[in-house]
Structure formats: structure tokens, C-alpha cells
Amino acid sequence: MTSYERCWILAALLLLVTAGWLWSDTRALSAAFPAEDDGAAEPVESDMHEFMEYVFQPTFKRLKPAMAEEPVDNQAWKAIKADALILAEGGNLLLMRQPEEDAADWTEHSVQVRQYGGELYRAAKAKDYAKARGHYESMVKNCNACHEQFAGGEHILAP
């Protein structure tokens, strides 16, 4: 075998080893990074109790004492605005979690959470405590109506 033939054999082996390495590395990367997401909204947590406990409950527990009396400074208003906005956007998240039964009622409650939470946010932005308190109470009333219907009356909130 000539040195010319040995070089070709060595080059071919090197090419095969490199191709194999690249192929295996590509497979590892595709496993680590799944195909592109289509961008459709989908729940991270499918259990409604878990979702409510970790999204709505902490937010409500912060908002309740903040709404007990008129805020005295910008920081207090900012806290109300933040929690109101989280609850309002939470209404959109509820819309992704339609139950198999009574979906129309679920949609209505979810839209009202978004509506009252949004109105509470806008009233807090305007620093209008009377309006903010009214929207807050309407939102809690709507939450309780939903809990009556979908949770058998458990988890009733007091404004």
C-alpha cells in the first residue's frame, strides 16, 4: 500500500469519525431542545387546586389586608396595583382551564375575574379607594360564586 493510499484511507476514517460525532451530537441536542413550540397557551399545572393555591391564594392574601383601609402612600397603592393586575391576568389563565361540565359558567366567572381585577387595577392606578374597594368586593363575590358552583362551597373568601 502506498503512502498516497494510506492518506486516503486515513482521511476517509477521519471523515467517518467526524460525521459520527456530529450525528450523535445533533441527536443529543435535539433531545435536549425539543421541536419548536407552536406558541399556543397551555397550562403548566393542570390540577386546579394546585393552580389556585399557588397563583390566586398568595395574591389574595396580600391584597385583602391592603384593601382593608385606604392606602396612605404610593408604595401601598403600588402593592394593590400589582396584585390586582395579577388577579386580572389570572382570569385569562382560568380561561385556559375549561372544565368538562358547565364550561359557559366557568368562562363567565373567569371573564368577571379579569374584568373586576382590571377595574380594581385601574382604580388603584387612579388612587380612588372607593372605586377600588367596590371592584375588589365585586371580584371576591364573583370568586365565591365560582367556588360555590365548582368547589362545592369550599374556599369561600371574606373581603
C-alpha positions, 0 to 999 in steps of 0.5 A: 500500500502506498503512502498516497493510499494510506492518506486516503484511507486515513482521511476517509476514517477521519471523515467517518469519525467526524460525521459520527460525532456530529450525528450523535451530537445533533441527536443529543441536542435535539433531545435536549431542545425539543421541536419548536413550540407552536406558541399556543397557551397551555397550562403548566399545572393542570390540577386546579387546586394546585393552580389556585393555591399557588397563583390566586391564594398568595395574591389574595392574601396580600391584597385583602389586608391592603384593601382593608383601609385606604392606602396612605402612600404610593408604595401601598397603592403600588402593592394593590396595583400589582396584585390586582393586575395579577388577579386580572391576568389570572382570569385569562389563565382560568380561561385556559382551564375549561372544565368538562361540565358547565364550561359557559359558567366557568368562562363567565366567572373567569371573564368577571375575574379579569374584568373586576381585577382590571377595574380594581387595577385601574382604580388603584392606578387612579388612587380612588379607594372607593372605586377600588374597594367596590371592584375588589368586593365585586371580584371576591363575590364573583370568586365565591360564586365560582367556588360555590358552583365548582368547589362545592362551597369550599374556599369561600373568601371574606373581603 
